[in-house]
Amino acid sequence: MNKILVALDGSSRSDSVLAGAIGVARAQGAKLVLMRSIGLPADLPQDLWQSSDEPLLDLLERRARTYLGECNEKVPSEVRGEAMVVVGSPWQAICDAARDIRADLIVIGSHGYSGFDRLLGTTAAKVVNHAPCSVLLVRTRADESTRS
């Protein structure tokens, strides 16, 4: 195993996802590639969220890169790889990135917080169904307590 793509969404569960990925990378001698996907609904007015002169997409990309930089600081140097921000639908961006970097494994949290996840099916489920490689779903105790 050479490369592990770690899909992070900035939620409170991301620390558990990153910790799980670090454990697998250490055991397998692989490098982690941290990833964050950002996207906007097509009908969202660009000026709706504008609080500065910086375009919204640029602002979101900058924040995502800052977040991934903070995450990368938690990764031990022996398994640290690159970090990437991808614009697009999260599940599709994750699958495309895994294909592009020839990932051997994708590590992702089992649930997202988006309302879209509840309506359309979770990002994790779509990644599992469409990924070009194996997928490790990381569950947290919070996930277990919300199952019926």
SVG drawing of the C-alpha trace seen along z (x, -y; Angstrom):
<svg xmlns="http://www.w3.org/2000/svg" viewBox="-34 -44 43 47">
<polyline fill="none" stroke="black" stroke-width="0.4" points="0.0,0.0 1.5,-3.3 -1.1,-6.1 -4.1,-6.6 -6.6,-9.4 -8.1,-10.9 -11.3,-12.8 -11.8,-15.4 -14.9,-17.7 -14.0,-19.9 -16.6,-18.3 -15.9,-17.3 -15.5,-13.7 -12.6,-14.6 -10.1,-14.1 -11.2,-10.5 -11.0,-10.0 -7.4,-11.4 -6.3,-9.3 -7.7,-6.1 -5.8,-7.0 -2.6,-7.7 -2.8,-4.2 -3.4,-2.4 -0.6,-4.4 1.9,-3.6 1.0,0.1 1.2,0.3 4.1,-2.1 1.9,-4.4 1.7,-8.1 -1.4,-10.1 -2.9,-12.5 -5.3,-14.8 -8.2,-16.1 -11.1,-18.5 -13.8,-19.0 -15.7,-22.3 -18.6,-23.1 -21.4,-25.5 -25.0,-24.7 -25.3,-26.0 -28.1,-28.4 -26.3,-30.1 -25.8,-33.8 -22.1,-34.6 -22.8,-37.8 -25.0,-36.0 -22.1,-35.2 -19.8,-38.0 -18.2,-39.7 -15.2,-41.0 -13.9,-41.7 -12.5,-38.2 -14.7,-36.0 -16.6,-33.3 -14.9,-30.3 -11.4,-31.8 -12.4,-32.4 -13.6,-28.8 -10.5,-27.4 -8.2,-29.5 -10.1,-28.3 -9.9,-24.7 -6.2,-25.0 -5.7,-26.5 -7.7,-23.7 -5.7,-21.0 -2.5,-22.7 -3.6,-22.5 -4.5,-18.8 -1.2,-18.0 0.6,-19.3 -1.0,-16.4 0.4,-13.8 3.7,-12.2 6.4,-13.1 6.9,-9.4 3.4,-9.2 2.8,-12.8 2.1,-13.3 0.4,-16.1 -2.8,-18.0 -5.3,-18.9 -8.5,-21.0 -10.9,-20.0 -13.9,-21.9 -16.9,-19.7 -19.5,-17.4 -17.8,-15.7 -18.4,-12.1 -17.4,-12.6 -14.4,-14.7 -13.2,-12.1 -13.5,-9.3 -11.9,-11.3 -9.0,-12.3 -8.5,-8.7 -8.3,-7.7 -6.0,-10.6 -3.5,-9.9 -3.9,-6.1 -4.9,-5.7 -4.8,-2.3 -7.4,-3.2 -9.8,-6.0 -10.5,-6.8 -13.7,-8.7 -16.1,-9.4 -19.2,-7.4 -21.6,-10.3 -21.7,-13.9 -23.7,-16.8 -25.1,-18.2 -28.8,-18.3 -28.1,-17.1 -26.6,-13.9 -29.9,-13.1 -31.9,-13.8 -29.7,-12.2 -27.8,-9.6 -24.5,-10.0 -21.3,-11.1 -19.7,-8.0 -22.3,-5.6 -21.7,-7.1 -17.9,-6.9 -18.2,-3.2 -20.4,-2.5 -18.2,-4.4 -14.6,-4.4 -11.8,-3.0 -10.2,-1.4 -11.1,-0.1 -12.8,-2.4 -12.4,-2.5 -15.3,-4.1 -14.4,-5.5 -17.2,-5.5 -17.1,-7.4 -19.0,-6.7 -21.4,-9.5 -22.2,-7.6 -23.0,-4.5 -25.3,-6.3 -27.4,-7.7 -28.2,-4.3 -31.6,-2.9"/>
</svg>
